[in-house]
Amino acid sequence: MAAKKYFKIFTAFFVLVFCSVLAFAEPVILDYGELLTEEEEEMLYQVMEEISEYGNVAFVSNGENSGYDGYASELAQKYCNELFEDGSGTVFLIDMYNRRIEIFSIGEMYKMINKARANGITDNVYTYASDGCYFDCAFEAFYQILTIVEGGKVAVPMRYATNFLLATGLVLLAMYVLTMRGRAAYSFNEDEKIVIESQKDDSYFHLEKTVLTKETRTVHSSSSSGGGGGGRSGGGGGGGHSF
């Protein structure tokens, strides 16, 4: 009987210790820019608390005269490394000095909130910051982060659809130019036609190269709004948007 009693006590103690090891830290709110009221901080904390069931999370804001000369992504990464001792977590930053919002994740959280998703979320919410609605911006950002960590999906920003339409338009323009050049070739004699056909092929090569270059630049521009870098475990990165 005594052995069973001690076994139960040992089991309860083991479960308590095991759960405490697995538990993530409480959400962190560092509103250095004084953008939120106390009530808004409490509401923001609630949605962040739900995220903390999946990983560490923090909100940080800085003032317009913070004196930080680096990029917002560097500042967000700095807070990630300083706040999360286990090398995993996500920071949402409203940088008033650089007029930019930024999401940066490291470690295990980066597997869920990667660079593409960070860019997508900040693209969706930056207009709130542009209008001075900083609580709405932060709350919506964390709500979308929560949606992702829970296995849901966040709508793709319109800019990717715009880039696709732009690339399609360039290809159609190239086809139109080549068609018109081909028709013009038949109005010359055979020798001239050979020269023009050669020029047409050369033009096609350069035009195709131009289209691909512009398309590549567009896609690169879309994905480069976020910063890269690494945390202490599992790498890291993020994305952001000016406001």
C-alpha positions as CSV (number, residue, x, y, z in Angstrom):
1,M,0.0,0.0,0.0
2,A,2.8,2.4,0.9
3,A,4.6,1.6,-2.4
4,K,1.5,2.5,-4.4
5,K,1.2,5.8,-2.4
6,Y,4.8,6.7,-3.2
7,F,4.3,5.7,-6.8
8,K,1.3,8.1,-7.2
9,I,3.3,10.9,-5.5
10,F,6.2,10.3,-7.8
11,T,4.0,10.2,-10.9
12,A,2.2,13.4,-10.0
13,F,5.6,15.1,-9.4
14,F,7.0,13.9,-12.7
15,V,3.9,15.1,-14.7
16,L,4.1,18.5,-13.0
17,V,7.8,18.9,-13.8
18,F,7.3,17.6,-17.4
19,C,4.4,20.0,-18.1
20,S,6.4,23.0,-16.6
21,V,9.3,22.1,-19.0
22,L,7.0,22.1,-22.0
23,A,5.1,25.2,-21.1
24,F,5.9,28.3,-23.0
25,A,6.6,31.6,-21.4
26,E,3.8,34.1,-20.9
27,P,3.2,36.6,-23.7
28,V,5.4,39.7,-23.6
29,I,4.1,43.2,-24.3
30,L,6.7,46.0,-24.5
31,D,4.9,49.1,-25.6
32,Y,7.8,51.5,-25.5
33,G,6.1,53.7,-28.1
34,E,3.1,54.1,-25.9
35,L,0.7,53.2,-28.7
36,L,-1.8,51.2,-26.6
37,T,-4.1,51.9,-23.7
38,E,-4.2,49.6,-20.7
39,E,-7.5,48.2,-21.9
40,E,-6.0,47.6,-25.4
41,E,-3.0,45.8,-23.9
42,E,-5.4,43.5,-21.9
43,M,-7.3,42.6,-25.1
44,L,-4.1,42.1,-27.0
45,Y,-2.8,39.9,-24.3
46,Q,-5.8,37.6,-24.5
47,V,-5.2,36.7,-28.2
48,M,-1.4,36.4,-27.6
49,E,-2.1,34.0,-24.7
50,E,-3.8,31.7,-27.1
51,I,-0.7,31.8,-29.4
52,S,1.5,31.0,-26.4
53,E,0.0,27.6,-26.3
54,Y,2.0,26.9,-29.5
55,G,5.1,29.0,-28.9
56,N,6.6,32.1,-27.4
57,V,5.2,35.5,-28.6
58,A,5.8,39.1,-28.0
59,F,4.6,42.6,-29.0
60,V,7.1,45.4,-29.2
61,S,6.7,49.1,-30.2
62,N,9.2,51.9,-30.2
63,G,8.9,55.6,-30.4
64,E,9.6,57.9,-33.3
65,N,12.9,59.1,-31.6
66,S,14.1,55.7,-30.6
67,G,17.5,56.4,-32.1
68,Y,17.8,52.9,-33.5
69,D,19.5,53.3,-36.9
70,G,19.1,49.7,-38.1
71,Y,16.3,48.1,-40.1
72,A,13.0,47.1,-38.4
73,S,13.8,43.5,-39.2
74,E,17.1,43.7,-37.3
75,L,15.3,45.2,-34.3
76,A,12.7,42.5,-34.3
77,Q,15.3,39.8,-34.6
78,K,17.2,41.5,-31.7
79,Y,14.1,41.2,-29.5
80,C,13.6,37.6,-30.5
81,N,17.1,36.6,-29.5
82,E,16.9,38.6,-26.2
83,L,13.4,37.6,-25.1
84,F,13.2,33.9,-26.0
85,E,15.8,31.9,-24.1
86,D,14.8,28.7,-25.7
87,G,15.6,30.1,-29.1
88,S,12.0,30.0,-30.4
89,G,9.3,32.6,-30.7
90,T,7.6,35.3,-32.7
91,V,7.8,39.1,-32.4
92,F,5.4,41.6,-33.9
93,L,7.0,45.0,-34.0
94,I,5.5,48.4,-34.7
95,D,8.6,50.5,-35.5
96,M,7.6,54.2,-35.4
97,Y,11.1,55.3,-36.0
98,N,11.3,53.5,-39.4
99,R,7.6,53.7,-40.0
100,R,7.3,50.0,-40.5
101,I,5.6,46.9,-39.0
102,E,7.6,43.7,-38.8
103,I,7.1,40.1,-37.9
104,F,10.2,38.1,-37.1
105,S,10.3,34.5,-35.9
106,I,13.0,32.1,-34.8
107,G,13.4,28.5,-34.1
108,E,10.3,26.2,-34.1
109,M,7.9,29.2,-34.5
110,Y,9.6,30.1,-37.8
111,K,8.5,26.7,-39.2
112,M,4.9,28.0,-38.8
113,I,5.3,31.8,-39.3
114,N,7.9,31.8,-42.0
115,K,9.0,34.7,-44.2
116,A,6.2,34.3,-46.8
117,R,3.5,34.1,-44.1
118,A,5.0,37.1,-42.2
119,N,4.9,39.1,-45.4
120,G,1.4,38.0,-46.1
121,I,0.2,39.0,-42.6
122,T,1.9,42.4,-42.6
123,D,0.5,43.1,-46.1
124,N,-2.9,42.4,-44.8
125,V,-2.7,44.7,-41.7
126,Y,-0.4,47.6,-42.5
127,T,-3.2,49.9,-43.5
128,Y,-4.4,50.0,-39.9
129,A,-1.0,51.4,-38.9
130,S,-1.2,53.9,-41.8
131,D,-4.5,55.1,-40.3
132,G,-3.0,55.3,-36.8
133,C,-5.1,52.4,-35.5
134,Y,-2.2,50.6,-33.9
135,F,-4.2,48.3,-31.6
136,D,-6.3,47.1,-34.6
137,C,-3.1,46.5,-36.5
138,A,-1.5,44.5,-33.7
139,F,-4.7,42.6,-32.8
140,E,-5.4,41.6,-36.4
141,A,-1.8,40.5,-36.9
142,F,-1.8,38.3,-33.9
143,Y,-5.2,36.9,-34.8
144,Q,-3.9,35.9,-38.2
145,I,-0.8,34.3,-36.5
146,L,-3.2,32.4,-34.2
147,T,-5.1,31.2,-37.3
148,I,-1.9,29.8,-38.8
149,V,-0.5,28.1,-35.8
150,E,-3.9,26.5,-35.3
151,G,-3.7,25.0,-38.7
152,G,-5.8,27.5,-40.6
153,K,-5.0,29.6,-43.7
154,V,-4.7,33.4,-44.2
155,A,-5.8,35.0,-47.5
156,V,-3.0,35.7,-50.0
157,P,-2.4,39.4,-50.4
158,M,-3.6,41.1,-53.5
159,R,-0.1,42.1,-54.5
160,Y,0.7,38.6,-55.6
161,A,-2.3,38.6,-57.9
162,T,-1.2,42.0,-59.2
163,N,2.3,40.7,-60.0
164,F,0.8,37.7,-61.9
165,L,-1.4,40.0,-64.0
166,L,1.6,42.3,-64.7
167,A,3.7,39.3,-65.9
168,T,0.8,38.0,-68.0
169,G,0.4,41.5,-69.6
170,L,4.1,41.6,-70.5
171,V,3.9,38.2,-72.1
172,L,0.8,39.2,-74.2
173,L,2.6,42.4,-75.2
174,A,5.6,40.3,-76.4
175,M,3.4,38.0,-78.4
176,Y,1.6,41.0,-80.1
177,V,4.9,42.7,-81.0
178,L,6.3,39.4,-82.5
179,T,3.1,38.9,-84.5
180,M,3.2,42.3,-86.0
181,R,6.9,41.9,-86.9
182,G,6.0,38.5,-88.6
183,R,3.3,40.1,-90.7
184,A,5.6,42.9,-91.8
185,A,8.2,40.4,-93.0
186,Y,6.0,39.2,-95.9
187,S,6.0,42.6,-97.6
188,F,9.7,42.3,-98.6
189,N,11.5,40.2,-101.2
190,E,13.1,36.9,-100.2
191,D,16.5,38.3,-99.3
192,E,15.1,41.1,-97.2
193,K,12.7,38.6,-95.6
194,I,15.6,36.4,-94.4
195,V,17.3,39.4,-92.8
196,I,14.0,40.5,-91.1
197,E,13.3,37.0,-89.9
198,S,16.8,36.9,-88.3
199,Q,16.1,40.3,-86.7
200,K,12.7,39.0,-85.5
201,D,14.4,36.0,-83.8
202,D,16.9,38.3,-82.2
203,S,14.2,40.6,-81.0
204,Y,12.2,37.7,-79.6
205,F,15.3,36.6,-77.6
206,H,15.8,40.1,-76.2
207,L,12.1,40.7,-75.6
208,E,11.7,37.3,-73.9
209,K,14.7,38.0,-71.7
210,T,13.2,41.4,-70.8
211,V,9.9,39.9,-69.8
212,L,11.6,37.2,-67.7
213,T,13.8,39.8,-66.1
214,K,10.9,42.0,-65.2
215,E,8.9,39.1,-63.9
216,T,11.8,37.9,-61.8
217,R,12.4,41.4,-60.4
218,T,8.7,41.6,-59.5
219,V,8.7,38.3,-57.7
220,H,11.9,39.1,-56.0
221,S,10.6,42.5,-54.9
222,S,7.5,40.9,-53.5
223,S,9.4,38.5,-51.3
224,S,12.2,40.7,-50.2
225,S,10.3,43.0,-48.0
226,G,11.2,40.9,-45.0
227,G,14.5,40.3,-43.4
228,G,16.5,37.2,-43.0
229,G,18.7,36.0,-40.3
230,G,18.9,33.4,-37.6
231,G,17.9,32.6,-34.1
232,R,19.8,30.4,-31.7
233,S,18.0,27.3,-33.0
234,G,16.3,26.3,-36.2
235,G,17.1,29.5,-38.1
236,G,14.7,32.4,-38.5
237,G,13.4,35.2,-40.6
238,G,10.4,37.5,-41.2
239,G,8.7,40.1,-43.2
240,G,7.2,43.5,-42.9
241,H,5.6,46.5,-44.6
242,S,6.1,50.2,-44.4
243,F,3.2,52.4,-43.3
